[in-house]
Amino acid sequence: MNPKEYKYTQEHEWICPESGDKGKVGITDYAQSQLGDIVFIELLSPGTQVEQSQKIGE
C-alpha cells in the first residue's frame, strides 16, 4: 500500500481503496497513541452500502 492512496478523516481514521468496491480501514499513529489498546470493535455486516462520513462501527 502506498500512503498516497490513503484518504484521511479529521478524526485520524483512514481508508485505502482496493480493487472494486473494497478497502482497508484503520487509524493513524496519533490516534493509536491517544486511544491506547483497542480490544474490541463492532462493524457493519460485509456488503452493507455506506455513504461518505457515515459511521461504520463502534
C-alpha positions in Angstrom: 0.0 0.0 0.0 1.2 3.4 -0.9 0.3 6.1 1.8 -0.6 8.5 -1.1 -3.6 6.3 -1.8 -4.9 6.7 1.7 -7.9 9.0 2.4 -7.9 10.5 5.9 -10.7 11.9 8.1 -10.3 14.8 10.6 -10.7 12.2 13.3 -7.5 10.4 12.3 -9.1 7.5 10.6 -8.1 6.3 7.1 -9.3 4.2 4.2 -7.1 2.7 1.5 -9.2 1.8 -1.6 -8.6 -1.7 -3.0 -10.0 -3.4 -6.1 -13.7 -3.0 -6.9 -15.7 -1.6 -4.0 -13.4 -2.8 -1.2 -11.0 -1.0 1.0 -8.9 -1.3 4.2 -9.6 1.0 7.1 -7.6 2.0 10.1 -6.5 4.8 12.4 -3.4 6.9 12.4 -0.4 6.5 14.7 -1.6 9.7 16.5 -5.0 8.1 17.2 -3.4 4.9 18.3 -1.2 6.8 20.8 -4.2 8.7 22.2 -6.6 5.7 22.4 -4.2 3.0 23.8 -5.1 -0.6 23.3 -8.2 -1.3 21.2 -9.6 -4.7 22.4 -12.9 -4.8 20.5 -14.7 -3.2 17.6 -18.1 -3.9 16.1 -18.5 -3.2 12.3 -21.4 -3.2 9.9 -22.1 -6.5 8.1 -20.0 -7.2 5.0 -21.7 -5.8 1.8 -23.5 -3.0 3.6 -23.6 0.1 1.5 -22.4 3.2 3.2 -22.3 6.9 2.4 -19.4 9.4 3.0 -19.0 10.3 6.7 -21.4 7.5 7.7 -20.4 5.7 11.0 -19.4 2.1 10.2 -18.6 0.8 13.6 -18.5 1.2 17.4 
